Amino acid sequence: MLAEGLHLRPLDNIAASVAKLHFNCVRLTYSIHMFTRHANLTVQQSFENFDFKEAMAGIARNNPSILNLTLVEAYEAVVDSLGVHGIMVVSDNHISQPRWCCSVDDGNGFFGDRYFDPQEWLQGIRLAAQTLKSKSQYQTTVALNTDPNSNMTTSFTIYHPSSGECVRMNKKHQLTIGSCKTSNRWNHEEDDAPIRLAGSILCLKAVGDGLYPILSRDCSSRQSAWKYASSTKLQLATIDEQGQALCLQTPSRSRLIVTNKCTCLSDSQCQGDP
């Protein structure tokens, strides 16, 4: 549950090396259980539990201040050090249990798997987002871990990382940000495919720039076909009737979701506005 290499080199030295190699973003993984079950466990206690004496001695030499931090605080420390060196962070959940990732039969993949509890998963990604959302270098939380051997049909929750909440449909059939406990589930099989409301015949369809998307039975039009738009694959976009790419966004001070002209589709476009 601790970033690899801290027993070998000082954290600041590692972060500086990443920047020196001209990387501008790090995908920093975490396990759900680190936030939901072991958040108050210190690094030293965690290593003592597994009798990792040699690794703990290395941390004491290279990063002594890390030992008495909780596992979550140590994760934050890594994010902070990367931020000092101008490196963005994508907080990435790959697995529920604190173990090496991943295999097709580890039981951590997705719905129906032995070690995957949907409510605990939502709690974990919400805690991760809430922990990091005030940090300017934090970009998003990757919350979906798919498994080709999962025991359930693939569907997902549309997650809004800056708020720690999820997308749901209100009584007026509008998309809004709300509690992940009451969020809807969606199916999206591949690029340029519809986003279908799970358990229904309805698809998400764009109406226009600055307008609310709708749920429609028209799942074959261009405005109902969605694909990953940005180079980081963190945005889903469709095309309006004029051929303009529209992405799902939440306007300032609003909980309703609209489709706006996509921005930040490449690193060069985001230098001034990440």
Order of alpha helices (4+ residues) and beta strands (2+ residues): alpha-beta-alpha-alpha-alpha-alpha-beta-alpha-beta-beta-beta-beta-beta-beta-beta-beta-beta-beta-beta-beta
